[in-house]
């Protein structure tokens, strides 16, 4: 396929952004030592300084056009609503009730398998792996002590379940980014993504069961109120039913508020404070998304995106090759940035171009982006997830890697889905959003 070579030098802002992230982490041992927003600001300044043929005014206008692209703005609105829902649901007590309910119904000899299931459900409901880990890591420590189960195994189980929901949740920032960049529907991406990773989840649970047979747990479940679980169920059911994501999230915020007011968890002040706190918690990813949109637009205009496409696609001769290139792009970016959402935002536009050129279904492309970014994020010892559980459990994040079954398995399942063109799609137009059918 003939195409222009583009301008490799135009990629300098992106290289600087990644280098600051990676370099500061290697030198300090803390991959979050250099603030990501400072990294992208420096990259933006470099991007604006390039291409002297254009005036600074025109470059700033082009940057603003990319930053304010409709896809970016829609993604920002969803981020804010997702943060508001998570904040309200957590303050209302939905997380504690969900965890304690699950522990109360699980047999003692299935407690480590149950820990994976609980983490998967909560992350699917909350849309955040970090929020799930913060809630469950202390419980995992208790299970490890009470059941004489390896602490790294318990912590890896929490991360695995958390990445399940991070990959699939309708309100996960990775899902939002993957869906928006590939211009597909959330429910359609979910069906394709779920088909690919379900075997990984099942195999993970089998492995956990075999490894922990004969080690019953003495961990006691706390009190719970099943009514507080309803907002999570409502969000999942509404999203699966195909309701607009804005309707689903606003409905979840209102429902959680109604329950909180009814049982005294909320006053008007605390309710709206929780909404504001939840939105504020998304501030970094919102600002980052906007700035990356501007930087990528300048890089695109200067020929950088075309250069990546030229070099990444020179040897691609099939849809499978395009999908492997997408997996490689998002994985390598994630290794450098240690953030799966950022990696999708960076690789997403390139993946969309590849999928359009080689006839890859947008549902599959979005799934590949999300699967491989979450696989890498769940494996790297310098990722926020591993660092958090290591801090809570008092262990080395490296000790978790041998037990990271789920992240490895979803990558394997993703490669199998690419190699054997799974799932099989019915022919449809670009705007058709009929359910996925597998043959």
N, C-alpha and C positions, 0 to 999 in steps of 0.2 A: 504494500500500500504506500503510495507516494505522498509525502508530506514535508513541509518545511522543517528545517533543523531548529529554528528558533534561536534564542540567545541565552546561552548557559549563564553568562554573567548576570543576567536579570534575577537569577536565583540567589544572589548574594544575601539579600535580606532574610530569606528563609534559612540559609546556611548559618547566618549569625544568630538567628533566633534559637535554632536547635543547638548550636555550639555553646551558647551561654548556658542553656539548660544543662547539657551534658557535661561541659567542662567544669562548671561550678560544682556539680555533684561529685565528679571524680576527685577534684582537688580537696573538697571539704568533707567528703564522705556523707554528705546530706544532699540528696537530689532535689530538695525543696529550699536549699539555702538561698538561691537566687530567685527573687520573685518573678513569676511568669509574666506579670503585667509589665515589669521593667524590661524584660527580654523583648516583648513584642513592641514596646514603645521604641526601643533602640532600633529594632528591625524596621519599624515604620519610618524613623528618621532617615535611615540609610536608603530605604526605598524612595523617599521623597527627594533625596539628594542625587539620585541617579537620573539618567536621561536628560542631559543639559539642553537638549534641543527644545524642550518644553519649558514654559515658565512655571515657577513655583505655584502660582495661582491655579493654573490648569491642572497641575498634579494634585494639589489639595482637593480640587473639585472632583477629580477622578477617584481619589481616595474616599471621599465622602460618598460618592455614588456607589462604590463597592461596599462600604460599611453599611449603607442604608438600603442595600438590595432587599426587595420584598422577602426573599427566602430567609435572609438573616433576621429581618424584623419579626417575621412570624415565629421563627425559632426562639427569639428573645422573649416574645410574649408567652410562649409555651413554657420556657424555662421559669419565668416569673410565677406563672400559675402553678406549675409543678412544685416550686419551692413553697408557695403559700399553702398548698394542700398538705405537703409533708410536715410543715411547721404546725399547722392546726391539728392534724391527726396525732402527731407525737405529743403535743401539749395536752390533748384531750385524754391521752392514755391508751391509744389504740395499739401502740407497739408492745407495751407491757402486757396488755390483755391477750394479744395474739400469741406472744411467747409463752405465757403461763397456761393458756388454754391448750396449746399444742403439747407442752410438757405433761399436762394432767391426763391426756388421753393416750400417750405413747407408752407401750410396755418398756420396762426397765432395760431389757436386753437389746432394744432397738434405739437406745437413746442417742447414739452417735449418728445413726441413719436419720433419726428424727431431727437432730441438730441441723443436718443438711437440708431436710425438707422445710423446717421452720425458716431457715435463712433464705431458702429459695422463695418461699411464700411472702415473707416480709419484704424482700428486695423487689419482688414482682409488684407488690402493692405500693411500696414507697418510691420505687424508681431510683434508689441510691444504694450503691454497695457500701459506701462509707457510713451512712446512717444505720444500715443493717449491722455492720461490723461493730459499730459503737454500742449498739443495743445487745448484741449476742456474744461478743468476745468475753465479757465477764462470766456469762453463763457457761461458755465453753471451758473456761478455766475451772469452774466449779465441777463440771462434768468430768474433766480430766482427773481432778483430784478425787472425786467421789467414786469413780468407776475404775481407777487405776489405768486410765487410757493415756497414751503418749500425748504430751502437751502440743508438740508440733502437729500431730495428726488432728487433734481437736481444732487447732487454729486454722489449719489448712482446710478443714471441713467448713468452717465458718466462711472463709474466703470463697471456697467453691460455690456454696449456696448463694452467697451474695453476688457473685459474678453471673449466676444463672439469671437472676432478676434484672441485674444491670444490663444484660444482653437482650432481654425479652420485654421488659416492662414498657407499657405505653407512655409512662411519664419519665422514663430514664433519659438523661441528657444524651447518652450515646444513641439510643433509638431515635430520639428527636433529630439529632444531627444526621444520622444515616438516612432517615426517611426524607428529610428536607433536601439534602444534597442530591439524592437520587430521584427526587420528584415522584415518589410513590405513596401509597396509603399505609398507615400504621397497621391496620388490621391485616392487610395483605402481606406486609413484611413479617408480621408476627407468625402467620401461618407457615410461610416458607422457613423462617428462622427456627420455629419450634420443631418442624419436621426434621431439620438437620441435627439439632442438638439434643432431642429427646433421647436417642440411644446413649449419648454421653452421660446424661443424668441417670439413666437406669443402670448403666455399667458402674458408675461411681457409687451408687447406693449398694450394689452387689459387693463391690470391693470393700466398702466400709463395713458391711455386715459380716463378711468373712474375717476381716481383720479384728473385729471386736466381739466375735462370738464368745459366749461364756463370761462376759464381764458386765454383769448387771449394774445399774447406776443407783446410787443412794441420794441423788439430787431430788429435792422436793420442789414441786411447782408452787408458785405463789397464787394469790387470789386473782381472779379475772372477771370481767363483765363482758359477756358475749355481744352485748349491744354495741360495745366500742369497736368491735371488729367490722361492723356493717359498712362504714365508709370505705374500707379497703375492698370489701367484696363488691360494693357498688361501683367503684372505679373500674375494677377488672371486668365485671359483667357489662357495664356500659360501653367500655372500649371494645370488648369482644362483639358486642351487638352492632358495632359500626357507627356509634354516635360520634359526632364531631368532637375532636379532642378538647376544644374549648368548653363545650357543653359538659363533657365528662369531668374536667377538672373543676370548673365552677360548681357543678353539682356536688362533687366531693367536698369542696370547701364549705358549702352551705350545709350539707348533711352532717359533717363532723361538728360544725358549729351548733346545729340544732340539738344534737346529742349532748354536747358539752354544756349547753345552757340548761338542758333538762335535768342533768344530774349534778349541776353545780360546779362543774369543772371550769366553766368560763363565766366571766363577767364581760360586759361589752368592751371594757378596756383591755382585758387580757386576751379576748378573742381577736380583736383587731391588731393588738400587739403581736400575736402569734402569726397573723397573716403578714404583717410588715417584717417580722424577723425572718420568716421563711423566704420572702422575696429578697431581703437583704443578703441572706445566705447564698443566693445565686448571683450576687453582684459580680464576682470575679469572672465567672464563666460568661456572663452577659457582656461585660466590657471586653473580655478576650475575644469573644465571637465577633463583635463589631469591629475591633481593631484588625483581627485576622482577615475579615472580609475586605477591609480597605487595602491591606498589604497585598493580599492575593490579587486584587484587581490591578494594582500597579505592576505586579510581577507578570500578570497575564498580558497587560498592554505592552510591556517591554519584551515579550517573547519568551519569558521563563517557563510558562506552562507548556508552551509548544515544544520547548527544548526537552522537558521531562517526557512528554508524550513521544517525541521522536526517539529518544534513547530507550524508553521503556517498552516501546512497541515495535522496534525494528525487527525483532525475531518472533513477534506474535503472529500466528497464522490461523488462529481458531478462537472461538469463544472461551474455550478452556484456558488458553494462553492469556487472554485478557483478564479472566478471573484470577488466575495465579498472580498476574502482575498487580492486580488490585490488592490481593492478600499480602503480597510482598511490600507494597507501598505503605499500607496502613500498619503493618507489623514493624517495619523498620522505623517509621515515624514514631510509633509508640515506644520502641526501645530507647529512642533518643529523648523523648519528652516525658516519659513515665506518666502519661495521662491519656487514657483511651478516648476521651471526648475531643481533646485537642488533636489527636492523631486523625480522627475521622473528619474533623472540620478542615484540616489541611489536605488530606488525601481525597476527600469526597468529590470535589470538582474534577479531579483527574480521573477518578473512578467513573464518574458520570460520562465523561468524554469517551473513555474506553468502552463502556457498555453500549453507548450509542453507535460507535464505530464498528463494533464486532457483534452486535445483535444480542447482547446479554440482557436478560429480563431485569428491569429495575428492582424488582422484589428480591431477586437473587443477589444483585450487586449490593443492595443495602444490607442484606443479611451477611454477606462476606465481610463487608467493612466492620460490622458490629461484632461478628464472631471472632475474627482474628485480633481485633483491638482488645477485646475482653480476654482472650486467651493469653496474649502477651502481658496484659496488665495483671492478670492473676498469677503470673509466673515470676515476674521480676522482683527480686528482693528489695529493690529500692523504690518500689511503688508505694503509694500512700496506704494501700490496703495491708500489705505485708508489714510495713513499719508500724501501723496502728496496732495490729494484733500482737506483734512482737513486744511492743511497749507494755500492753496490758498483761501479757503472759510472762514477761521477763525472760524471753528467749531471743536467740538470734533469728533475724528474718530469713537467713540462708537455710536454717534448719527446717523450714516449712516446705521448701521446694520438693524434696523427695515424696511428699504426701499430696502434692498439688495435682490430684488425679483429674478433676473436672476441667481445669484450663487446658491440660494436655489433650484430653479426650475430645473437647469441642474443636480444637485445631485439627485433630485427626479426622473427625466427622466432617469438618469443613473441606478438607482436602479430598475426602472420598466423594462428597457431593459435587465438587468441581470435576474430578476425574471421570465420574460416571454420569454427569449431567443430571443430578438429582436436586429437587424433584422434577418430574416431567410436567411441563406447562402446556396448557391449551393455547392455541393461537388466539391473539386478541389485539385490539388496537391499543395505542398508547394511553388513551383516556379511559379504557375499559378497566373496571376494578372488580370484576367477578372473582369469586374465591378461587384459590389455587387448587388444581386437581392433579393428583399424581397417578401415573399409570402403573 
